[in-house]
Amino acid sequence: MDRNLALELVRVTEAAALVSSQFMGRGDKNGADGAAVEAMRRAFESVKIKGEVVIGEGEIDEAPMLYIGEKVGSQEEGTMEVDIAVDPLDGTELIAKGLPNAIAVIAMGKKGSLLNAPDTYMKKIIVGPKAKGVIDLDKSVEENIIDVSKALGKKTTQMTIMVQDRERHNYIFEVARKLGCKIRMFDAGDVAAGIATCFEETGVDMLMGIGGGPEGVITAAAIKCMGGDMQAQIYPLSDEERERCHQMGYLDSDIEKKLTIDDLAKGDDLFFAATGITEGNLLKGVVNIGGNKARTESVVMRGRTGTIRFVNAIHNLDKNEILIDLMKKYNME
Ligand SMILES: O=P(O)(O)OC[C@H]1O[C@](O)(COP(=O)(O)O)[C@@H](O)[C@@H]1O
């Protein structure tokens, strides 16, 4: 895949971010999510690919748009066949409350490259390039922290670990505190949190914990593009989630399996794009700059070359048809 499709994808994440940002602080996470999905779906129409959604908004009977199996992109003959993983709004609670780190995000890869993960929880461990090859989900939390600290040439007291602020992570907090690590808790949005491990300026050395499975696959594509490392395990937290895995053809033995970054996102024909919706660690949020214009910041990655681009854009909201149509639909003109 020679074309840098990620540069086309950024227009799609920008559309979702611009639209969902209009819902900031309105306490309406479903409205924000629905609008982001619709904006992303519409923006995809102009991307010249034969895409199929492998990670999306749910099964066909659960989601009207961007459902698993939906064909997206122009679908023209001769265009590339690709797997698409979308999260039009990662951090629905964040946008509803106007909190940091909500993003619109897409990962894309050659057909068959992205794991068709069930919409259940997933255990994850993620590090940047310097600690590639040392993480192992079969090891204890303590061993992983110590091995990563050695790879980074840091004492454990100099390490910063990103962990979602949930009771289910108490075992991680306990060990990390015993080793004297700093912990950066986040409330939601583990794609943005995972990616932070690969940008040294964020100060984040690793992420550990149990988050969304779909988000795990999307994160893996980005981590692969940046040369970092990730391991995961599908981790149903209820009988209902386990049943969902079975319905998707996952046996109990598959659920137990340790997934490497290559199991999550195969090869290097991978693309990733994310646009900030609310102000974040890595990306600025959508900012209205007056004159009915808004500025967005996005990051775009390509697996084959490992190029990472930050894209700043100024959008003329009077000419943005997707935004205009959706604001009418949601009575937010
Ligand atoms: O403990 P929770 O809230 O179920 O969190 C798990 C997942 O929820 C999120 O924080 C946000 O998900 P939504 O955008 O669907 O609300 C994900 O990034 C994360 O993987």
The ligand as a Gaussian input file, in Angstrom:
#p B3LYP/6-31G(d) Opt

LIG

0 1
 O      -14.245000       1.180000      32.696000
 P      -14.914000       1.618000      31.452000
 O      -15.554000       2.963000      31.614000
 O      -15.885000       0.613000      30.938000
 O      -13.737000       1.878000      30.391000
 C      -13.331000       1.110000      29.333000
 C      -13.353000       1.865000      28.049000
 O      -14.137000       3.067000      28.118000
 C      -13.445000       4.135000      27.510000
 O      -12.708000       4.841000      28.476000
 C      -14.393000       5.117000      26.847000
 O      -15.327000       4.462000      26.063000
 P      -16.575000       5.235000      25.434000
 O      -16.030000       6.302000      24.565000
 O      -17.301000       4.189000      24.656000
 O      -17.389000       5.808000      26.551000
 C      -12.475000       3.439000      26.592000
 O      -11.426000       4.240000      26.127000
 C      -12.028000       2.330000      27.487000
 O      -11.341000       1.359000      26.778000

